[in-house]
Amino acid sequence: MVSLLKLLNEWEIQLQVLFSFTLQVFLFFTGGLRQRTKNSVLRLFIWIAYLGADFVAVYALGLLSRLEDTATGKNTSKGTHQLAFFWTPFLLIHLGGQDTVTAFAIEDNSLWLRHLLNLIVQVNLALYAFWKSTSKHRTQLLLPSIFVFVTGIIKYGERTWALNLGNLKSLAGSHVPIYVRRLGGSIVRDSCLYADIVVMALYSMTSVRLVFGDVTFYHDTFDAMGRHHVRPELLMKFLEVELGLMYADIYTKAMVLRAKSGIILRSISQVSIAVAFVLFCVSNKQRYDPVDVAITYVLFVGGFSLEVCAMSMGMVSPWTCAWLKDQNWDALSRFILSKDLLFGWWRNRPLWSNSMGQYNLLNYLGQYDRQSSPWKRRLMTMIRKAVNIVGAGSAIKLWVSKLLDAKTVEVDEEIKACVIQNVLQFKSDRASMRQQWPNLGPFIQKLLLNHGVNFGRVIVLFHVYTEVQLSRYSPAGEEDEAAIESLMGVCRKLSHYMIYLLASLPETLPVKGFETMLRLLVARYTTADSLGTDNAAVLRQAMGQLEEWSMPEPQPSCTEATLVEMKEAWVQLLIYAADRCPPQVHAAQLARGGELLTLVWLLAAHYQLRDTGIFRIELTNVQPDQTLLYALHLQQDRGVN
């Protein structure tokens, strides 16, 4: 053990430098995955690597600054090597981060001044550490070190600059390049070409940035073109591209690398590191430890490889393709966008997770999933009973329930078509928002009358009502069984998604006191004896819950007309919730795989279906009991949050 510790102490600097480089490689290839996945384990590793990369690099700089300069091969008291001082500027390069993950969370962009202070401190520390190593025995490394320092300072400066530009307020004041605006007149209306969809998304980015920046302006200035030229079936891909562009602007160095000064600085840094590599190759390296020389080559070659990959990503980015299209290089632009290139924007791959969370509140009361296996049902029942027996609080019960029951499903075409259809219907025909719901109307009226000021309670009660109604569906006559199953699936997924947001992401909804409501439900309905595998018993408890909150009893049977009304009601609730979610929260979700809520929010913004914040909606002669969406707005406009 003593010999192992001695060996680790002797090679501490070498291990720290290699570990720092390894973290950079990991961040480069995994940083962009956050855009397309909700995997919490992967996010945890990226977060650890993101924080650890800075810590390891700063720690290594601190070790180097305390080393003693020696004229011989090794300092036996410290166990260090002469060439270790040459790695100091490489640590600055590592502190500059990778192009794919400049910011981990939206808050990092607001703290760009802190990173600027760190830049000043770490550059001075690196210069001090290297100054200690300058002697007549190492003057041959002085010149290549200067070139590496240039690269390191530029890379670290790029990161700070990108954080500043990625701030939502800074983005709101930026505009798309002139070459994108020149392409506006060349777009073919109702184009189905992916290249044209990308260009249209680029063209609308000025307005999209204003939306995310929560800047007030009249809706007629928004989206001068954009969605007006996109066919309805391609709207979701159009929105995906817009959100993908926003993700790149906020969380990567994309904004810096599109600026002319940023391109110049990046070119200088690449030329500098190349010159340093050539000078190091031609220098006399016989006096240095072969392992140290190998580590130096790893830093050079590895850095070159990452730069080549970063350049490849930039060359196949939508902005580059738009520039190529503006330069009349249409063939090359379309080739890049139509082929599954290694780092390209894949045509058929979603630019977000394309998934929505699912959570059934009745699972919290003991209902099991019919698709789950019997052994899983028994196991989950045992866990729930154990939690109740030990007397766990409601917060722990909810955490256990979400751990056992929460899941994600794909946002299928039925969900997308449902959302788009309702948004387009509301936009094209205001009267459609004044429709009567003969089957659902009495329940909605009572729900809004008693609980309309509490959005969380509205979601919970309507969710319970939906579950009861779906269990009571009875076909009437010659109905398309597949269509009915699809309709029921849409109602169930939207209901479970809203409950998932309420339980797991309450910051995305205009709710308060949801935990208090859960405590009441837990105290009344969940005991160790009541938990089992009898869904009918759980549904009876749910009916009791509706009676407890003075809600009318659901109809004894559910028809196709009722399912259609429930689907429309859930979409209206989704639009309302998306509107009331702050833009900063929508932006934060982009780094977590994205949310369907954000796509609905952006789509509603495109069609001006918002009456708060930056858009206006003109609803006249609408009665509160005739539309769920408007009634909820009316409740909150009366001064109740």
N, C-alpha and C positions, 0 to 999 in steps of 0.2 A: 504494500500500500504506500509506503514511504517513497519507494522508487517511482511509482506511478505519479504521485503528487509532484515529485521533483521533475519528472518528464513533462507533465502538464505545465508546470511553472516555467520551464525552459522554452516551451513552444507556445506559450500563451498568446503572444502577438500574432504568430502565424495562424493559429486556430481562429482567433478573433477576426482577422482579415478575411480568411476563407469563409467563415460563417457569415460575415457581413455580405460577401458576394453571393453566397448561396441564397440568402434571404431576398436579395435583389432579383435573382433569377426566378425564384418562386413567386414574388409579387408581380413580375412582368407577365408571366404566363397564366396567373390565376386572378389578377386584379380585375380584368374585364369580365370574368365569369359571374360576378355579382349582378351584372345587368340581366342575366338570363336564368338565374336560379334562385330558389328560396331555401336552399340547403343551409340550415343553421350551423351545421358542423363545418362546412367549408367557409362560411362567413367568420366563424370563430378562429379558424386557422389563419385566414387572411388578416383579421384584426390583430392577432398575436404577432404575425410577421410584420405588419405595418408599424406597430409600436416598437417591436423588438429590433427592427432594422435601424431605426434612429438610435436606440439605446446602445446597441452593439457598436455602431460606428463612433458614437461619442465616447463610449468607454475605451475603445481602441485608441482614439486620439488622445485621451487622457493618459493612457499607458505610454504612448510614444512621447508625450511631452515630459515624462518623468525619467526617460532613459538617459543614460550617460553616454557621451560621445567617446568612441574608442577608435584607435588607429589600427587595431589588430582585428582578426576575424571575429572573435567573440568576446563578450564581457562575461567572464565566468561567474561574477557575483550576481549578474542580472539574467544571464542565460539568453541574451538577445544577439541579433545579427546586424551587421552594418546595413544591409540592404533594406532592413525593415523601415528605415526612415524614408525611403523612396515611396513607400506605400501611403504616406500621409495624404497626398492630394487625391489618391484613389478613394479614400474614405469620404472626401468632400463630394466626389462623384456619386458615391452611394447615398450620401445625405440628400442629394438632389432628387432621389427617387426615380421611379419609372414612369414612362409616358402613360401607362394604362391605369395607374392608381395614384394620382396626385393627392386627392382627398379621400379619406375613408368615409366620413360622414359630412353632412351639409354644414355642421358647425365648424369644421376645419377651415372652410373658406372665410368664415367671419373672423378667424384668428390669424389672418395672414400677417398682421403686424408682429405677432409673437414669433412667427417663423422668420420674419425679417430680422428681428433681434437675434434669434438663434443663428442666422446666417452670418451676421457680423461677428458674433462671439466665436463660432466654430472656425471661421476663416482665420481669425487672429490666432486661435489656438493651434491650427494646423501650420500657420506660418512660423509660430514660435517653436513648435516641435521640429520643423524642418531646419530652422535656423540653428538649433542646437547641434545638428548633424553636419553642418557645413565645415569642411576642413580641407586642407590641401590633398588629403587622401581620397576625397570624394568629389572633387571639382568636375570630374567627367560626368557625374549624374546631375549637376546643377542645371544645365541647359534642358535636358529632357524633363526634369522636375518642373521647371517653369512652365513648359507647355502643358503638362498634366494639370498644374495648378490653374491655368487658364480654363481648361475644360471643366475642372471641378467647380470653380466659381461660377461659370456660366450655367452649369447644370443645376447648382443649388439656387442660383438666381431665377432660373426658369420655373422652379417649383414654387417659389414665393410669388412670382408674377402670375402663375397659373391660378394659385389660390385666390389672389386678388381679383383676377378677371372672372373666376368662377363664382364669386359672390352674386346672389340673385339681383341685388340692386345694381351691380356693375353690368351684369348681363342685360338688364332692362334698358340700359343706355347704349347698348351696342347695336350695330346694324350689320346686315349681311353684306358681303363684298359686292362691288359693282358688277362683276361678271355674272353673278347669280341674278341680279335685277335685270340685266340685259336679256336673260333667257326667258323672261316672262311672256313675251309675245310669241315665242316659238313653240309653246306647249299646245298640243292638240287637245281640244276639248274631249272629255270622256276617254282619255288615253288609257290603255290597259298595259302599257309598257312600264316595266319596273323602273327603268332609267328616268322616265318622265315623272313618275310618282316621286322619286327621290328629289328631282329638281323642283317640283312643286312644294315639297316639304321644306327644302332649303329656302325657297322664296318666301315662305310664310314664317320663317324663324324669327324675324324681327318682332312680329306680333306675338308669337309664342313666348318669346323671352319677356315681353311686357306682361303677359298673363302670369307667368311664374313670378315675376317681380312685383305683382299686385299693383301695377300702375294704373291709375284711373284714366280712362279715355273713352270716347264715344264708340259704340260698337260698330258704327259704319266705317271706321278706319281699320277695323280688324279684318284680316284675311281678304285683302283686295283680290287675290285669286285663290290659290290653294284648293280648298275642298269644293269650290264651285266647279272645278274641272275634274273631279274624281268621281268615278262611278260608285254607287252605294256599296257594291260588293267589295270594292277596294278601299273603302274608308278605313277599315281597321289597319290594313297595311300602311296606309298613309299616316295614321296616328302613331303606329309603332315606329316609323322612321323619324317622326318629329320627336318622340320621347327618347329614341336612341341618340339623336343629335343633342338633345338637352342633357342627357347623361354624360356624353362626351365633353360638353362644354363645362359642366359643373365638376366632374370627378376626375378628369384627365387633363393633359397638357394641350388639348386640341386647340383651344383659343390662342395659346402662345404660338404654336407651330403654324397657325394660319396667318399670323401677323407678319408683315414684311421684315420688321426688326427681329422678330423671333426666328424667322428662317435664316437671316444673316448670322445671328448669334449661334444657332445650331450648326451652321456651316463652319463657322470659326472654331467651334468646339471640336468638331469632327476632324478638321484639318490639323488642329493642335495635337490631338491624341495620336493621329497618324504620324506626325513628325516626331513626337516623343517616342513612339514605338520604333521608328527607324533608327533614331539616335541610340536607343537602348540596345538594339540589335547589333549595331556596329561598335559598341563600346566593349572595353575589356572586362569580361565577367569572370575571369579565372580566379580572381581574388575573393569572390563571393561564394557563399555556401550554395551548392547545386540545388538544394531544396528551395532556398529563397529565390533563386533564379527561376525555378519552375513555377513557383507561386506568382512571381511577377508576370511570367508569360500567360498564366491562367487569367490574371486580372486584365491584361491587354487583349488577349484573344476573346475572352468571355465578354468584355466590354464591346469589342467590335461586333460580335455576334448579336448582342442585344440591340446595338445601333442599326444593324442591317435589318433586323426584324421590325424595329420601330419605323425605319424608312419604308419598308414594305407596307406596313399598315397605313402610313401617310399617303403613299402612292395610290392605294386602292380605296381611300376614303371617299365619301360622297362629295366632299368639297373639291377634291382633286378631279373627280369625274365631271363635276359641273364646269370646272375651268377648262378641261379638255373639250367638253361640248361647246363651250363658248369660243374656243380656238378652232372650231370646225373639225375636231378630231372625234367625230361621232362614233366611228367604228370602234376605236379604242375605248371610249367611254362606255359604250354599250357592252363591250366584251368584258370589261371589269365588273360591271354590275350584273351581268347575266351568268357569270361562271362562279362556281364555288371555289374561289381562290382561298389560299391558306388563311389570310388575314382579312379577307374582304367582308363586305356586308352581305351575308348570304341571302340570296333572293327568297328562298323558301323557309328559312329559319327565322322564328320570331325574335325580335329584338328586345323582348322581355321574357319573363318566365312563362307567360301564357297559362298561368294557373291561378286558381282562386281558392282561398281557404274555406273549409267547411267545418261547421260545428253545430250540432243539434242540441238545443238546450234540454230536450227531453232525455238525452243521454245523462245529463246531470241529475235527472230524477230517476234514472235507472233503466230507461228504455235501451234495448240493444239494437244493433244494426242487423237487419235481416240477412245481409250478405256475409256477415262474419261467421266463422266456423264455430261449432258448439264448444270446443275447448277454449276458444278465445272468449266466448260469452261467460263461461264459468270462471275463467281467470279474472276477467274484469269485474265480475260480480263479487268475487272474493276480495279483490283489492278495495272495492268501494265499501264493502262491509267492514273490512279491517280499519279503514280510515274513520268510519263512523263509530266503531267500537272504542277506538282510542280517544275519541272525543275531539277530533281535529276541528279547527275553526272553519268558517265558510271560505276564507281565502285559500286555505290549504285544500279544501274539497274542490274548489273551482280549479286550482292548479292541477290537481290529480285528474280531474275530469277532462281538462283540455289536453293533458298529456296522453290520456287514453283515447280520447274521442276525436280530437281535432285532426284534420287531414287536409290534403290539397287535391283538387281535381283539375282537369284540363278545361280551359275556357273554350268550349266547343262552338261549332258554327251556329247552333241553335241559340246560344246565349248572345253571341255577337249580332246575329240577325235580329233578335228580339230587341236589343238595345237600339240598334240603328233604326229599325222600323219605327219605334216609338218616338225617337228624337226627330226623325224626318216627318212623322205624322204631326207632331206638335208644332213644328216649324211651318209646314205647308198649310195646316188647317187649324187655326186657333180654336175653332168650334169643337175640335176633337177633344180638347181639354175640358169641355163643358158637358161631356157625355154622362149619362146616368148609368149607374151600375145596379140593375134591378136585383141581382142576387147578393152582391156584396155591399150594396148601399147602406142598409140598416146597421150592419156591423161597423162600417167605416164612420158613419155619422155618430154613433155612440162612442166609438173609440176616440174620435177627435174632440167630441164634446167633453168627455171626462178626462182624457189623458193627452190631448194634443199639445200641451205645453211641455210635456216630458217625452222627448224623442226616443229615449232609451226604452221607456215603457211601451211606447207605440210599437217599436220593433219586436219586443218580447211578446206582447199580447197577440200581435198579428202573426208572429212566428208560430205560436201555440195554435192559433186558429187555423193556420195553414196546415199544420201537422194533423190536426183533427179532421179537417176537410179531406185531405189526401187519403186518409185511412177510410173515409166513408164514400169514396168515389164508386158510383154505380153506372155502368154504361147504359145509354138509352138508344135503342134501335141499332141501325146499321152504322156504326162508327168505325173509323180507321183506327185500329188498335195501335199501330205504330205511331201515328200522329198523337194519339192521346198519351201514350207513354212518354213521347218527347215533350209534350206540354207539361205533364206532371213533373218530369225531370227538370225542366226550366224553373218551375215554381219552387221545387224543393231546393235546387242549387242556389237560387237567389235568396231564398229564405235563410238557408244555412250560411250563406256568405255574409249577410248582414249581421247575423248573430255572431259569426266569427270575428267580424270587425268590432262588434260591441264588446266581446269578451277579451280579444287579444290585442286589438289596435284601437282602443277607445279614443285616442287622440285624433283619429280620422273622422270622428262623428261629433255632432253637437250635443253631447250628453254630459250629464252630471249625476253623481250619486248612484251609478249602476251597481256598485258593490253593496250599497245598502239594500237595494231591491233584492239582490241575490241572497243576502242574509235572511231576509224574510221568507224567501222561497225555501231555502235550506231548512230553516227552523220548522217550517210547516210540513214540508213534503218529503224530506229525506231523513230516514232513520235506518238503522241497521236491519230492522225487520221488514221494512217496506221495499228494500232493494231486491230485485229478482229478475227473472227473464220473462215476465208476463207483460207484454206490450199493452194488452188491453187494460191492465191495472194502471199502467202509467198514463194512458190516455184518459182514464177516469180521473186521475189526479190532475191532469191538464185541464179537464173540464171544470174541476173544482177551482182551479186557479182562475179561470175566466169568470166564474161566478163570484169569486172573492173580490175581483176588481170590477164588479158591476157591469159585466159585458153580457150581451145577449147570447143565448145558446146557439151554436152553429146549426145550420140546416141539417136535417136528418140524412140527407143524401147530397152528394156533390156531382154536378153535371159538367159537361164540357164548357158551357157558358160561364160557370163559376170559375173554372180553371183559367179561362181567358182573362176574366176580370182580376183574378189574383195575380196573374203574370203582369198585367198592366200596372196594378197597384205597387208591386215590388219594384218595377222599373222606375216608377215615379219616386218612390222612396230612395232608390239608388241615386237618381239625378239630384234630388234634394240634398242628400248626404254629401255627394261629391261637391255641390256648390258651397256648402258650409264648411268644408274642410279647408284649412289655410293652405295657400300655395307652397309655403315652406314645408309642410307635411307631405304634400304631393311630391315635392322635389326630393325629400328624404327617402321616400319609398322607392325612387328610381334605383338607389344603390342596394336595395333589398329584393331585387327581382321584379319590382313594379307591382302595381295593383290594378285590377279591373276598374276600381273606383277612379283612378287617375285618368284612364282612357275615357271613361264616361264624362269626367269633368272637362277634359280637353275637347271632346266631341260636342258637348253642350255649349262650350265657349265658342266653338266655330259657328254654331247655329244660333248664338245669342239666346240660349234658353236659361239665362241667369238673370236674377233681379237684384242681386246684391253684389257688392264688390265692384268689378270693373265693367260689367255688362248690365244692360237694362232689359226688362221684359215687359211687354205691353199686354196686360190682361185686363179687359174691361167687361163689365156685366157678367162676372163670374160669381156664382154663389158658393159660399164656403163648403157646402155639402155636396158639391158637384165634382170636385176634383181633389184628390188627396194631396197632390203636389202644391196646389195653390192654397189649400186650407192650412197646410203646415207653414207656408210662408206667412200667411195672414196671422196665425197664432204668434209667431215670433215677431212680426212687425208691430204687434200690440205691446211689445216691451218685455216679453217673457223669453228667457234664453233656454 
